[in-house]
Amino acid sequence: MRVKLILPALTEAVSPYFRPIKYSLFPPLGLASLAAYLKPDDEITLTDEHVEKLDLNDQPDLVGIEAYVTSATRAYAIADHYRSRGVHVAIGGLHASSLPEEAALHADTVFVGPGEDTWPKFLDDFRAGRPATLYRSTIRTLDGVPPVRRDLIRRWLYLVPNSIVVSRGCPHNCDFCYQESFFAGGRKFYTQAVDRALAEIDRLPGRHLFFLDDHLFGNRRFAEDLFEGMRGMKRLWQAAGTVAAVLQPDLLDKAVSAGLRSLFVGFETLDASSLEGQGKRHNQPQEYTLAIRRLHESGVMINASFVFGFDQDDPSVFDRTVHWAVENGLETATFHILTPYPGTALYRRMEADGRILHRNWDQYDTRHAVFRPARMSVEQLEEGYWRAYREFYRWGSIFRSAWTKPSLPERLRHLAYAGGWKKCEPVWDVMIRLKQIACLRPLLDRVLSGRRQTCVDAVAAARTGDIERA
């Protein structure tokens, strides 16, 4: 059987802060995981449209498409094309789970929720000539899941091919979270067996890892056992966690001992009432500074997430947030406009209040205001969002933030990480277009490890064979 798995490209926008490197970071692990359920003699093609051109002139027996909200338009176009050629098309992912009726207009089969239980059942049905039109996940377990088909991933096209997922979902219930509808109907958070996760880590070449889990620290016992097993592996890794997890006794220390060097933290807002209104009660703004201090004292850099557009936000929120982030020495930050994703409690609430402006999914990208804000105009919200990015990543702000660190090596590391990420766009773009992004992995490794190293030295190291080891 000829099977083609496709990750459609997300909608692009002309912006100095929205560039190709965002889509050249991680390979499509979800699709590579689905490929593991296919038979050895099946002919499998896995295409990530962000890094390679999609061939639409082939004739597979089955096409599987993973759709996010901002890739929905493209996903539907690809699906319509293959269906017109008589190919059976299956669509899953976050957007299809949120709006299965919409997805069904463009697909023969729609998947709602994770695919560990539904995808193998569908494959059996498809081979038997009786595939259903809808499969809804209800059984949530990672026991018996086959290893990810990493042989299908073109490692040289990604900066971080060693991305990994060892858990599913998140134990929290934030109203604006896109995962709500995806994990409805079953457990919202579950993990691999620790031994299985360690075995997968051990199989990955190189030193650097990136855990793509929504909340790696969501199960303390699992996290502690994982970190204990990783001690001695000499890995450097990045992940996502919460303020509450950072402040748990000893947990951060164990993570750092296992190689944690950078953590994505969803601060979201400095206003406690905004967090309460969105159900993010595990965030307490009065604890933010302590969490930042703990991370920095442990040698862990921070990628902070902030959201603008809560009902309590007025036009002053942008400058206040940026000033706070710079004064607290945050290395990098990602800013977002509050986006009511379909299927979330936030979307249902705003739709009932008549505040949704349109359903052009291309603009549900956290860079456009798709709802009517409470205390500012749409134009003020979008302009403030872009101003926040400009102000946070000005060289003056980067230097001021770096100089909150107590030592020169820490300051240089901050400058390398923040400046290299946002100020070297032409370099990233050229390397991506030349398909040489892998040459920059040694530089990332050295910045995370805290060692001083120039770009020239790093590229030279890559040329001598360190690319896969880095």
Secondary structure, 3 states (H helix, E strand, C coil): CEEEEEECCCCCCCCCCCCHHHHCCCCCHHHHHHHCCCCCCCEEEEEECCCCCCCCCCCCCEEEEECCHHHHHHHHHHHHHHHHCCCEEEEECHHHHHCHHHHHCCCCEEEECCCCCHHHHHHHHHHCCCCCCEEECCCCCCCCCCCCCHHHCCHHHCCCCCEECCEEECCCCCCCCCHHHHCCCCCCEEECCHHHHHHHHHHCCCCEEEECCCCCCCCHHHHHHHHHHHCCCCCEEEEEECHHHHCCCCHHHHHHHCCEEEEEEEEECCCHHHHHHCCCCCCCHHHHHHHHHHHHHCCCEEEEEEEECCCCCCCCHHHHHHHHHHHCCCCEEEEEECCCCCCCHHHHHHHHCCCECCCCHHHCCCCCCCECCCCCCHHHHHHHHHHHHHHHCCHHHHHHHHCCCCCHHHHHHHHHHHHHHHCCHHHHHHHHHCCCHHHHHHHHHHHHHCCCCCHHHHHHHHHHHHCCCC
